[in-house]
Amino acid sequence: MPQRILGIDPGTRKAGFAIVEADGAIVERGIEPVEELLSRARALASRHDIAAIALGTGTNANVLKAELAQLGVPVRLVDERETTLRARGLYFADNPPRGWRRLIPLGMQVPPRPIDDYAAVLIARRYLADEGKRPDLL
């Protein structure tokens, strides 16, 4: 099984998570309440060969870093600047607007749901790029 990165976009109430392959491919993603994130991360680590956890440096990062360290997987803080903005583009690439919404520029549209999971994908990919494994992912 290939090694994977667990990307996490931390927040106050909820956190996005994503399992990403070394080539940047998304294996699994979702959003959890912060208080359930550790148990979700533990379940993900048991199902996947997690090489590292890429934790965004946003809200609640230091508290979550200490909790995630319990999993025995290296936790690395990753700059999450502009990930929310770029996550919108990733969301719309996966879910292009339909009907009359196609006529509205994407920059003026707001996704109909939270996109913390897409931000977590970008955090994991940024980790891979920073580690020199896949600089083309940025």
Rosetta silent file (secondary structure, phi, psi, omega in degrees, C-alpha in Angstrom):
SEQUENCE: MPQRILGIDPGTRKAGFAIVEADGAIVERGIEPVEELLSRARALASRHDIAAIALGTGTNANVLKAELAQLGVPVRLVDERETTLRARGLYFADNPPRGWRRLIPLGMQVPPRPIDDYAAVLIARRYLADEGKRPDLL
SCORE:     score description
SCORE:     0.000 S_00000001
   1 L     0.000  131.508 -179.399    0.000    0.000    0.000 S_00000001
   2 L   -69.207  151.902  177.486    1.470    3.425   -0.935 S_00000001
   3 L   -74.737  144.471 -176.105    2.204    5.924    1.788 S_00000001
   4 E  -129.059  161.762  177.997   -0.318    8.704    2.098 S_00000001
   5 E  -110.561  135.609  172.711   -0.583   12.120    3.716 S_00000001
   6 E   -98.330  110.484  176.489   -3.436   13.112    6.024 S_00000001
   7 E   -93.295  139.137 -179.929   -4.148   16.795    5.448 S_00000001
   8 E  -133.989  128.086  173.711   -6.144   18.683    8.059 S_00000001
   9 E  -103.707   99.535 -174.670   -7.663   22.156    7.835 S_00000001
  10 L   -77.302  149.411  175.792   -8.291   23.032   11.490 S_00000001
  11 L  -142.783 -174.693  179.516  -11.061   25.311   12.645 S_00000001
  12 L   -77.810  -45.455 -176.758  -12.845   26.290   15.821 S_00000001
  13 L  -106.762  -33.052 -177.603  -15.919   24.088   15.402 S_00000001
  14 E  -135.778  160.692  178.948  -15.111   21.870   12.424 S_00000001
  15 E  -138.449  136.887  173.759  -12.058   20.557   10.612 S_00000001
  16 E   -87.422  147.016  176.268  -11.613   19.357    7.071 S_00000001
  17 E  -136.309  153.779  177.312   -9.557   16.235    6.465 S_00000001
  18 E  -154.572  137.184  170.998   -8.216   14.526    3.360 S_00000001
  19 E   -97.449  124.015 -175.995   -6.134   11.469    2.599 S_00000001
  20 E  -126.331  134.797  176.096   -3.877   12.255   -0.354 S_00000001
  21 E   -70.218  166.007  178.066   -1.556    9.950   -2.304 S_00000001
  22 L   -61.774  -23.832  178.163    2.070   10.914   -2.945 S_00000001
  23 L   -89.675    4.142  177.929    1.032   11.926   -6.481 S_00000001
  24 L    93.223   -5.354 -179.619   -1.619   14.313   -5.101 S_00000001
  25 L   -67.773  141.048 -179.815   -4.619   12.095   -5.864 S_00000001
  26 E   -84.766  126.372  177.719   -7.480   12.321   -3.364 S_00000001
  27 E   -96.625  -43.856 -176.400   -8.302    9.037   -1.644 S_00000001
  28 E  -159.180  146.572  177.338  -10.837   10.252    0.913 S_00000001
  29 E  -152.767  159.127  179.104  -12.009   13.582    2.301 S_00000001
  30 E  -178.914 -176.762  179.814  -14.604   14.940    4.686 S_00000001
  31 E  -131.901  133.371 -179.554  -15.474   17.363    7.455 S_00000001
  32 E  -128.290  149.656  167.496  -15.751   16.509   11.152 S_00000001
  33 E   -60.305  144.205 -176.019  -16.612   18.457   14.282 S_00000001
  34 H   -54.545  -39.762 -177.286  -13.317   19.299   16.020 S_00000001
  35 H   -68.345  -15.103  178.056  -14.192   17.184   19.052 S_00000001
  36 H  -104.311   -1.267 -174.833  -14.531   14.090   16.802 S_00000001
  37 H   -63.873  -42.249 -178.010  -11.434   14.737   14.688 S_00000001
  38 H   -61.502  -43.264  179.322   -9.008   12.677   16.780 S_00000001
  39 H   -68.134  -35.881  176.081  -11.177    9.553   16.595 S_00000001
  40 H   -65.174  -44.669  179.614  -11.648   10.083   12.840 S_00000001
  41 H   -62.367  -38.848  177.929   -7.878   10.524   12.382 S_00000001
  42 H   -62.839  -43.632  178.674   -7.251    7.361   14.386 S_00000001
  43 H   -64.627  -41.347  179.035   -9.673    5.422   12.136 S_00000001
  44 H   -64.364  -41.793  179.952   -8.060    6.848    9.002 S_00000001
  45 H   -64.852  -31.206  179.318   -4.586    5.957   10.244 S_00000001
  46 H   -75.725  -25.949 -179.593   -5.684    2.379   10.878 S_00000001
  47 H   -91.736  -22.901 -174.314   -7.070    2.030    7.312 S_00000001
  48 L  -125.361  153.207  175.744   -4.314    3.856    5.425 S_00000001
  49 L   -84.740   88.030 -175.738   -0.517    3.861    5.515 S_00000001
  50 E   -84.150  118.555  178.625   -0.157    7.472    6.734 S_00000001
  51 E   -82.278  -33.755 -178.690    3.399    8.784    6.340 S_00000001
  52 E  -162.015  160.132  173.358    2.655   12.176    7.939 S_00000001
  53 E  -109.471  122.233  177.436   -0.093   14.501    9.048 S_00000001
  54 E   -98.800  108.338 -174.872   -0.047   17.916    7.348 S_00000001
  55 E  -106.852  121.903  177.412   -1.822   20.282    9.729 S_00000001
  56 E   -61.611  148.798 -175.031   -2.756   23.775    8.576 S_00000001
  57 L   -84.719   14.988 -176.944   -1.439   26.588   10.772 S_00000001
  58 L   -78.082 -156.229 -177.754   -4.852   28.200   11.245 S_00000001
  59 L   -50.935  133.719  172.212   -7.227   28.342   14.165 S_00000001
  60 L    73.307    7.607 -173.968   -6.760   25.678   16.833 S_00000001
  61 H   -62.180  -43.943 -176.268   -3.635   24.213   15.179 S_00000001
  62 H   -66.062  -38.335  178.041   -1.448   24.010   18.291 S_00000001
  63 H   -65.636  -46.232 -179.335   -4.119   22.236   20.353 S_00000001
  64 H   -65.958  -35.048  179.559   -4.814   19.774   17.548 S_00000001
  65 H   -59.382  -44.526  178.991   -1.102   19.163   16.959 S_00000001
  66 H   -63.118  -40.873  179.624   -0.682   17.946   20.534 S_00000001
  67 H   -68.041  -44.104 -177.609   -3.727   15.670   20.228 S_00000001
  68 H   -68.503  -24.624  178.147   -2.719   14.266   16.820 S_00000001
  69 H   -60.625  -23.944  178.450    0.791   13.482   18.095 S_00000001
  70 H   -62.200  -19.747 -176.215   -0.836   10.660   20.102 S_00000001
  71 H   -77.278  -11.568  179.748   -1.297    8.732   16.843 S_00000001
  72 L    78.031   15.739  178.002    2.437    8.101   16.510 S_00000001
  73 L  -112.496  138.601  179.086    2.587    9.702   13.052 S_00000001
  74 L   -57.645  133.445  177.947    4.762   12.785   12.407 S_00000001
  75 E  -110.708  123.043 -179.748    2.677   15.977   12.516 S_00000001
  76 E  -118.847  131.032  175.849    3.958   18.871   10.407 S_00000001
  77 E   -78.620  135.199 -177.425    2.541   22.375   10.440 S_00000001
  78 E  -127.428  132.522  177.746    1.876   23.691    6.933 S_00000001
  79 L   -59.597  124.895 -177.068    1.165   27.291    5.954 S_00000001
  80 L  -106.955   18.272  178.226   -2.473   27.395    4.916 S_00000001
  81 L   -55.392  134.237  176.724   -2.502   30.878    3.399 S_00000001
  82 L    67.428    6.368 -179.274   -4.937   31.181    0.482 S_00000001
  83 H   -68.407  -34.291  179.587   -6.112   27.569    0.782 S_00000001
  84 H   -65.285  -43.785  178.317   -9.730   28.602    1.333 S_00000001
  85 H   -62.924  -45.921 -179.971   -9.729   30.713   -1.816 S_00000001
  86 H   -70.181  -27.015  178.112   -8.040   27.971   -3.842 S_00000001
  87 H   -65.318  -32.862  176.087  -10.378   25.369   -2.307 S_00000001
  88 H   -59.820  -45.141  178.684  -13.297   27.131   -3.988 S_00000001
  89 H   -62.462  -41.014  178.233  -11.656   26.567   -7.359 S_00000001
  90 H   -64.895  -41.072  177.997  -11.020   22.916   -6.537 S_00000001
  91 H   -60.095  -48.673 -177.205  -14.631   22.485   -5.417 S_00000001
  92 H   -70.660  -24.174  173.664  -15.989   23.999   -8.640 S_00000001
  93 H   -67.024  -38.083  177.583  -13.600   21.879  -10.737 S_00000001
  94 H   -79.483  -28.664 -174.875  -15.200   18.792   -9.146 S_00000001
  95 L  -131.684   71.897 -177.582  -18.724   20.265   -9.121 S_00000001
  96 L   -62.265  143.037  177.854  -19.159   22.611  -12.093 S_00000001
  97 L   -58.702  148.427 -179.604  -22.195   24.881  -11.905 S_00000001
  98 L  -120.937  164.297  177.128  -25.214   23.691  -13.855 S_00000001
  99 H    61.486 -141.062 -176.812  -28.136   25.414  -15.470 S_00000001
 100 H   -66.488  -20.544  179.278  -28.240   29.182  -15.238 S_00000001
 101 H   -65.238  -21.082  177.062  -25.382   29.189  -12.692 S_00000001
 102 H   -61.471  -24.053 -176.809  -22.988   28.404  -15.564 S_00000001
 103 H   -80.984  -14.894 -178.742  -23.498   32.007  -16.704 S_00000001
 104 L   -92.543  130.721  178.139  -22.199   33.500  -13.456 S_00000001
 105 L   -56.698  140.842 -177.567  -18.391   33.824  -13.137 S_00000001
 106 H   -59.091  -32.321  179.624  -17.008   31.326  -10.617 S_00000001
 107 H   -63.980  -17.593  179.723  -15.338   34.131   -8.660 S_00000001
 108 H   -99.369   -3.142 -177.879  -18.792   35.460   -7.823 S_00000001
 109 L  -100.468  151.734  177.254  -20.214   32.114   -6.692 S_00000001
 110 L  -117.816  130.290  177.509  -20.115   30.575   -3.241 S_00000001
 111 L   -57.249  147.056 -176.970  -20.131   26.778   -2.831 S_00000001
 112 L   -77.786    3.443 -179.574  -23.396   25.511   -1.324 S_00000001
 113 L  -148.180  164.638  176.196  -21.558   23.685    1.481 S_00000001
 114 L   -60.109  147.233 -177.339  -18.431   24.098    3.624 S_00000001
 115 L  -120.072   26.775  179.452  -15.228   23.363    1.676 S_00000001
 116 H   -59.060  -31.368  178.870  -12.840   22.632    4.546 S_00000001
 117 H   -67.140  -36.714  176.618  -12.184   19.187    3.050 S_00000001
 118 H   -69.845  -35.532  174.827  -10.917   20.763   -0.178 S_00000001
 119 H   -63.580  -37.183  178.116   -8.686   23.075    1.873 S_00000001
 120 H   -64.922  -36.313  175.657   -7.306   19.955    3.602 S_00000001
 121 H   -60.125  -46.629 -178.889   -6.477   18.491    0.184 S_00000001
 122 H   -65.690  -35.079  177.107   -4.520   21.635   -0.662 S_00000001
 123 H   -65.098  -43.303  178.211   -2.702   21.546    2.701 S_00000001
 124 H   -64.048  -42.393  178.986   -1.640   17.939    2.051 S_00000001
 125 H   -66.260  -36.786  177.159   -0.496   18.816   -1.473 S_00000001
 126 H   -64.642  -39.542  175.754    1.427   21.825   -0.157 S_00000001
 127 H   -58.589  -47.782 -179.742    3.170   19.504    2.325 S_00000001
 128 H   -60.617  -40.508  178.761    4.145   17.188   -0.541 S_00000001
 129 H   -66.695  -42.360  179.822    5.449   20.149   -2.557 S_00000001
 130 H   -65.314  -32.313  179.610    7.391   21.511    0.435 S_00000001
 131 L   -80.004   -3.064  178.592    8.951   18.106    1.034 S_00000001
 132 L    79.232    7.087 -178.476   10.145   18.099   -2.573 S_00000001
 133 L   -79.004  -36.044 -178.711    8.162   15.018   -3.419 S_00000001
 134 L  -146.618   73.104 -178.895    5.794   16.725   -5.849 S_00000001
 135 H   -63.111  -18.652 -179.804    6.653   20.387   -6.528 S_00000001
 136 H   -74.557   -6.197 -177.632    4.226   20.322   -9.471 S_00000001
 137 H   -79.184  -13.101 -179.272    1.249   20.104   -7.069 S_00000001
 138 L   -77.867    0.000    0.000    1.284   23.798   -6.189 S_00000001
